[in-house]
Every structure is written in structure tokens, then in C-alpha cells.
Amino acid sequence: MGVAACTAATPPPSGPSASPEPTPGSSPGASATSAPGPTSSAIVPEIGGDLRDEIEVVSIDPDLTHPILEFRSDGQAIVFSSGREPDTGPDGAPDLWRIVPPGAEPELLWRNPERNHSIVGIAADLGSYAFVEMPLTGERAWNLWLLPRGAESAILLDTHPGNEAVPSAVPSIAVHESTVVWTAFDRGPDGPVSQLRIAQGPDWEQRVIHELPAAEAEIWLPSLLGSTLAYMEVHYRDGRSTDERHVFLTGIEPGAERRRLDGSGLATMPVVVDGAVLWKEADPGFSMFNWGRMYRYDLATETVRRLRTSPQQFVNYPSAGSRFAAWWGSDSFQLGVYDLLLYEPRLVARHPIASQQSELEPHVAGDLLVWRHADLLDPDDPGELRYAFLPPLREP
């Protein structure tokens, strides 16, 4: 899963229109008193292109990874949580592993002393890893660890405070170079608070960037590129029966100003890319973790464009690398990525529905795309990780 605090993605809403929509800034649901939003009505054209002749798709033997829980690309390697060790507890995936393509054997990066725990969330950047592990027995407990690039031991950054009044949802995490940002709930003077926290090397001392009363709002899903930070806020209304979701942009330096980018109240799952911020919007009335459509906010022009996501109609859990963005697709028989240089969707894999060959949970960082392949006709198929190095931003 893209965020450990999330439940599994729910089915797409029934009967949505596939026609181009208004941009978030001109959405009919936006309040006239809300923060100013962008007003472009442009749609990025769907050009389309087939990547299958330009890339090599490589399968990893399941014996090297199984049983696997979470996985990510770090731009050069594949990092994953697994219960490969024989002393792992039932259903656990306590340890952090890495495979460096091509052809390397799995390397144990961090062995969890709690053998009945699982690593349920990972953020990765070129050998730096932040990850959340927790028990599988239901108690309010999680630990956030950081394994800096080249370090021999992990640093415990944060833990759940153990207070029954504090929500137990695990952090969502972003890491880039020597900076890690995460969300967490904690005790506050007037009740639980939702916080956006940061730690930077070499001392990794943490501080709070932003804080909201958890009874009214929550902070989620940070995305980090250099000193640029995007995240989302969920503001609840009517006793939490409805909400508004907004994407904010800020910097990592103390006191950095923040600004809201969307005008729709539906923006979730931001991803910072060079010169822009991408986000997903689900249809009104559906969970922010539902399938939705992608948008791109241009930082120079302050305009929003809806992105074409062919071969997918609805997507979830976006990620981005040097040149390409990827997202989960509601149609698992096809896999595509989005070319941020050419502004077009590109095809990676396609299978007949009858084959039940599925491509699941893609994640991209740098030029390395990784995903899970499964044969839905074979009940004994454990699935396998597949990967491909995508064309670089500029050909050498």
C-alpha cells in the first residue's frame, strides 16, 4: 500500500463520467470564500505511447522475497518488508530487505528484534529509508525508524504515545536526501493534535512544522523534493459526516510560508515533481482513499491541468520519479506510467482479461519502476515483484 495508515483501496464509484472535468480552481463545489484557486481550463492532451519496446521488464524470483508486505523503489534499488527469516512470527513481515538490480541477492538491511511485528510503511530515497513497524495484535503502538544512507544501525525517530485518546493511525512518511517528514498524532493541551514533523541529518532532531486539533482536522501524506514540501489537510464538518481536502505547499525551513494549491476541496495524495505538484481527486462523497483522477499544478503559472491516465480511467496512490509518474490502476490487467517530459501516458504492460494476469501497486522513484505481478487464476501463486528501468530524463 502507498500509505500504511490507509485501508485497502475501495472500488471505483459507479457510473462516473469519463469526459474531461473542470479544473479544481473552477470546480462548481468550491466555496466563494475559500482560498483562491487556479483557474485554468486546459487539459493535458492524451497523446499516448508504447514503452514496451524501450524497456526490459524483469521478474524477481518469489523465493527471494516471499512473503512480502510493503515494497518501494528508491531510484536504484528495491526495498521491501518480508517474513523471509525462519523465526518470523505468524503473518509477520518484520524485517527490511533490499535488492539492487540487476541480479543481486536480497540484502537484510534491518532485522527487527520484535519478530511478531510487521513493517507496514516505507519511504525510500537512494539508500535512505524511513519505515514504520508495529505489532499485529491490535494495541495502540507503532515505531518510526530511519536508516540513513550508509548507516549500519537505524534511528528511532518517533513512537505512538500510548494514550488511549490519541488516534492510533500510523504515520505517512516522505524522505529525500538528509530530510525525513512524517505525520503523527500526539497529546495536546486541549486534546489530541495532528502534526507534521521533520528531522534532518546529521543530528536528526525532530521539530513540528504544522499542527491542527485532531477533532477538527488531520494532516496526511507529505511529499518531499529538495526543500519543497507538499502535504494534505482534511477538515471535518457536520460531526465528521463530510470533509474538505486541500493540498498545501511549503518549505522545510523554519517559518516557511504555506499556501493552498487546490480550489476544489477534493485534493489528496500530493506528489512534488520538478516545477509542479500532482494530486488525486476522488468524486465528491467518496473516501479520499477511493479511486480518482489526477491533476497537475504548475508552480510557475499557478494553473491546474487534469492529466490523462490512459490506459486507466481511475487511479490511486501516485508516485513520481525523474521523468515518469506512476499510480495504481482500477484496471489491473493494464499498467501505464505518465511521461512528465512529453506530457503523455505510456504503456508498460497489457493482458487480456481472460488471462487474469494482473499488474498491481506500481511505485516509481528515479528511473526505477517496481510493481507486483499476480496470476489471479492460480490460488497458489504468491505473486512476484517485477521492475523496469524507464528512459531517463535526458538520453545520455
N, C-alpha and C positions, 0 to 999 in steps of 0.2 A: 504494500500500500504506500501511497505517496506521503501520507501523514499518519503517524501512529495513533493520534487521538481520534481519527475518523473511523466510522464504521465502514463496512464494505459499500461500494458504490451501488446506488439503487437503480432500478430500471428507468429508462427514459420516460418522460411524460407522454401520455397518449395523445396522438393527433396534433403535434406541434407543426407550425408552418415551416417549410424548408426555404421559403423565399427570403431575400435579404431584408434585414430589420433596420429600424432607425438606429443610429449610433447611441451609446449611452447618454451623451450630453443632450440628445433631443428626445429621449425616451418619454412617452406620454405619462409614465408613472412618476417622473421626477418632480419634486415639490418646487414651487416657485421661490421658496425661501431657503432652499438647500444651497450648499456650497456651489459656486459657479462650476459648470462642467464644460468640456469641449463640445463643439457644435458642428463638426464635420459630418457630412452625409456620405462621404466617399466609402466605397467598398473595394478592398484589395481584389483585383481580378483573379479569377481561377484559371491559371494557365495550365498547370498540371505537368507532370513529367515522371518518367520511369527511372528509378535509381538502380534497378536490379542488374543492369549491365555495367554499372560503375562501382559496385561494391561486392565484397565477398562476405557472405553470411556464414558464420562459424558456429557449430554446435559444441557445447561443453558436456562431456560425459556426466550423466546424473550421479554416478558413483563418486565424482569429485566434489559434489555439492550437497547431495540429498542427505537428510531432509532440510530444505532451505525455507526460510521465512521471508526476511527482507533482503533486498539487493539494490545496489546503486552502481552507476558508472561514476568514477572520479575524474574522468577525462583521459586516463591512461590505463586504468585497471578496473576490475570488477570487485566490489567489496560486498560481502553478504553475511547474514547471520544464519547459523546452522547448528543442528544437533548431531554432527558427524562423529563426535567423540563417543566412545562406548559407555562412558559413565554419565551421559546426559540423562536428566530426568524425563519422565513420560511427557511427550508432546513438547518438549523444550527445544529452544534454539538459542542457547546461552552465549555462544562464542562468536567472535568477529573474525572472518576469514577474508583473504584476498587472492585473486588470480590475476596475474599480469599477462595479457595476451602478447604474442601468440604462444600457446602450448605450455605455459608454465603450470606446475603443480600448485595446488592450493596451499597458501601460507597462513598459519594461525597467527593473527595479529594480537588478539586479546582473549585470554582464557578466563572465563567468568568463574570466580570461586563459588558462586551460587548456582549449582548445577540444575536446579529446578526453575531457574528464571529463563526468560527469553528476551532477546534484543528485538524490540518492536518498532524502532525508528532509527534511520541512519541518514546523516548528511555527509557528503564527501567532496573533497576538492584536492586533486593531485597529491594524494598521500596524507592529507589531514582528514581525520574522521571524528565526528561527534555522533553519539548514539545513546539511545535510551534503552535501559533494561529494567525489567520488572518481574515480580513473581506471577505465577499463573493461578494463584489461589484466591484472587479477588480482593485482597486487602488494599487499602489506600497506600500504595508505595510505588515509587519509581526512582531511578537514579539516572542522571545525565552525566556521561563521561566524555572526555575529549582525549583523543590520541593525536598529538601534533605530529607534523611531518618529521620523520626521522627519530621520533621519541621511542624509548624502549618500554615505557610504562604509561598508563592512562591517568588522567587527572579527573578527579570527581568534581564536577562543576556545580551540581545542584541536586537536591532531593526533594521529594514531597514532604511538606512539614508535618504530616501525620495527623493533622487536625481534622476531625470529622466534618467540620463546617466548610473546609476548603475543598473545592472540586478536585476529583482525582484524575481528570484527563491528563494524559502525558504531554510533554512539550512538543511543539513543532519547531524544527531546527533549520538553520542555514549556516553554512561555513564557507569562507573564502579566504585563502591565504592564512594570515595570522589573526583572523577575526571569526568569532562564532556568536550568533544571535539566536535567541530562543524565546518562546512564550512559556509562561508558567502562572499558576495561581498560588497565592500566598495569603497569610493573615494580614489584615489591615486594621487601622484604629476603629473603623466603623463597620467591619465585616470583611469578607474575602475580597481580594482585588485580583484583577487580571493584569499581568505585567509583560512588558517587552524588555528583555535583558540582553546584555552584551558582555563579552570578555575578550580581551586582546592579549596577544603574546608580547613580551616573554613572561610576564608575571601572571596573566590570566585572572586578574582580579575583576570581579563582576560588578556592574552597576546597572541601574534601572534607567532605560531610555524613556519609557512611557508607562502610565498606569491608569486603569479605569476601575470603578467599582463593579465587581463581578455580577451584582444583582441587576445592573443596568446594561452592561456591555462586556464584550470579550475581545481579546486581541489574538490573532492567529496568523499562521502561515507566512513567516518572513522569507524574503528573498534578497540575496546579497550579491553585489558585483562591485568589487573595489570598495569605495567609500559610499556607494549608493545603496540605500536600503528601502525596500517596499514591504508593506505588510497590510493586513486587512483588519478592520474592526466590524464586529457585529453588534448593532444597537437594538435592544429588545423593546417591544411595545405591547401594550394590551396584555400584561401578565405573561409575556413571552409567547403569546399566540401568533405574533407576527414579528418581523425584524427588518432592519435595513442593513445592507452590507456595503462597505466602502473600502476602496484601496487608497492608501496613503503613501507618499514618497517623502523620505527624509535622508539625512546623512548620519554617519556613525559618530561624528564628533560631538562632544557635549554641547547642549544648547542648540543643536541644528534645528532649523525651522522644518515644519512638516506641512504638506499640502495634499488635499484630497484631489484625486485624479478623475474619478468617475462622477457621473451625474445621474446614474440610474438607480442606485440603491440596491443593485444586484451583483456587484463586482466581488469576486472571490479568487483565491489561488493566484496571486500575482507572481510574475517571473520577470526579473530585471534582465534585459539584454542590452547590447550596445545601442545607445540612443533611444531606447524605448522601454516600456513596461507592457507585458502581456498579462491578460487576466481572462478568467472564465466567468460566464454568467449563465446560471440556470434560469428556467422560466419562473415568473412570479408564482409564489405559492408553494414552490418546491424547495427541499433542503439544499443548502449550499454545497452539499456533497453529491448532489444529483448530477446527471449528465447535462451538458450545456453547450454553449457556443463561445468561441474565442474572439477577443478584441486586442487591438494594439494601440497604445497611447504613445504618440510621437513626442518626445521631450522637447524637440526644437520648435515644432509648430503648434504644440498643445492641441492636437487633433486626434480623434479616435477613428480607427477603421476596424470593421469586422473582418476577421480572417476567414478565408475558405479553409476547410479542414478535410477536404476530399482525401481519401475515399470514405471518411467518416462524416455522418450527419451530426452526431452528438459526441462530445469528448469530455474528458475528466483528467485531473491530476497532471497538469502540464509541467514540462521541464525544458531547459534550453541549454545548448552548448555554444560553440564558437560561431557556427553558421546555421545550425538547424534547431528547431524546436520539435518536441515530441509530446504526445498525450495519449492517454488510454482512449480506446475507441469503443463505442457501443456495439460495433460490428467486429467481433474478434477474429473473423475469417480474413480480415484485411489489416495491413499495417502500413501507415504512412507517416511521413515527417513533413515539416514545413521549412522551406528554404528561405531564411531571413535575408539572404543576399538577392535572390531573384524574385522574392515575393510570390512564391508558388508552392503548392503542395506537391510532394514527390512520393512515389510508391516504393515501398520496400518489400512487401510480400502480399500475395493474394492466393486464396484457396477456394475451391468450390465448397458450397455449404455442405454438400453430401459427404465430403471428406472429414468434416469435423476437426480439421487441423486449425488450431487457434493460436493467435499471437497476442500475448497478454502483458500488461503492466510495463510498457516501454519507458525507459529513462535514458536521457542523453546528457552528457557533460563533455566539454571539449569537443573532440570529434568521435567519441566512442558512444555508440548506442548499444544498450543491452535490454533484453526482454525475456519473458518466459514463454516457451512454446509447449503446447499440450495437445495430445490426441484425445478428444472427448469421447471417442468410440471405445477406447481401451480403459477399463476401470482400474487396471493395474499400472497404468502409465504414470510415473512420478513427475513427468514434465522435465524439461531441460532448459537451461539458460542458453540463449543464443546472443551473438553480438556481431557488430559490423563497424568498421571504421568508415565514417562518412567523408565525402570530399571536403577538403579543408576550405577555409575562408578564401584563401588565395592559392592557386596551384603553384607548387614550387618551380 
